[in-house]
């Protein structure tokens, strides 16, 4: 099964990326995922279910520890034609 995760971390800082956002980016870019798109207002990544769920667990734990006060995320099951 393939999954797509979309997430944002808060609080936002338009002048400089906060520590929790940098940690989230590091987690996603370092995970065994593909189709990673990291941006200032939203992030997405796709991969196998185990890889996505492991990355989400790590992202939640590390981002909260780094100061995130809110993490919004959505996980969708995708098919090969949904890319």
C-alpha positions in Angstrom: 0.0 0.0 0.0 1.2 3.5 -0.8 0.4 6.5 1.3 0.7 10.3 0.9 1.2 12.5 3.9 0.5 16.2 3.9 1.5 18.2 7.0 2.2 21.6 8.5 3.8 22.6 11.8 3.0 25.7 13.8 3.6 28.3 15.0 4.5 30.0 11.8 7.3 32.5 11.4 7.4 34.3 8.1 10.8 35.8 8.7 12.7 32.6 9.6 11.9 28.9 9.6 11.4 27.8 13.2 13.3 24.9 14.7 10.3 22.6 14.6 9.8 23.2 10.8 13.5 22.5 10.2 13.3 19.3 12.2 10.2 18.2 10.3 11.9 18.9 7.0 15.0 16.9 8.1 12.8 13.9 9.1 10.9 13.8 5.8 14.0 14.4 3.6 15.9 11.7 5.5 13.2 9.1 5.4 12.9 6.5 2.7 10.1 8.3 0.9 9.7 9.5 -2.7 7.9 12.5 -4.2 8.9 14.7 -1.3 7.8 18.4 -1.6 8.8 20.7 1.2 7.5 24.2 1.2 6.9 27.2 3.5 3.1 26.5 4.0 2.8 22.8 3.4 4.7 19.6 2.8 3.9 16.4 1.1 5.6 13.0 0.7 4.7 9.6 -0.6 6.0 6.2 -0.1 5.2 2.7 1.2 2.9 2.5 4.2 5.6 1.4 6.6 8.0 4.1 5.5 5.3 6.9 5.7 4.0 5.8 9.1 7.5 5.5 10.6 8.3 9.0 9.2 5.1 10.4 10.7 5.8 9.0 14.1 9.3 10.4 14.1 8.1 13.8 12.7 5.5 14.1 15.4 7.8 13.3 18.3 10.8 15.4 17.1 8.7 18.4 16.0 6.9 18.6 19.3 10.1 18.3 21.1 11.5 21.1 19.0 8.7 23.5 19.9 5.8 22.8 17.6 2.5 23.7 19.3 0.3 22.3 16.5 0.9 19.8 13.8 -1.8 19.3 11.2 -1.5 16.2 9.0 -3.5 14.2 6.6 -2.7 10.7 5.4 -4.3 9.3 2.2 -4.1 5.9 0.6 -3.0 6.4 -3.0 -2.8 4.2 -6.1 -0.1 4.2 -8.7 -2.3 6.4 -10.9 -2.7 9.1 -8.2 0.9 10.3 -8.5 
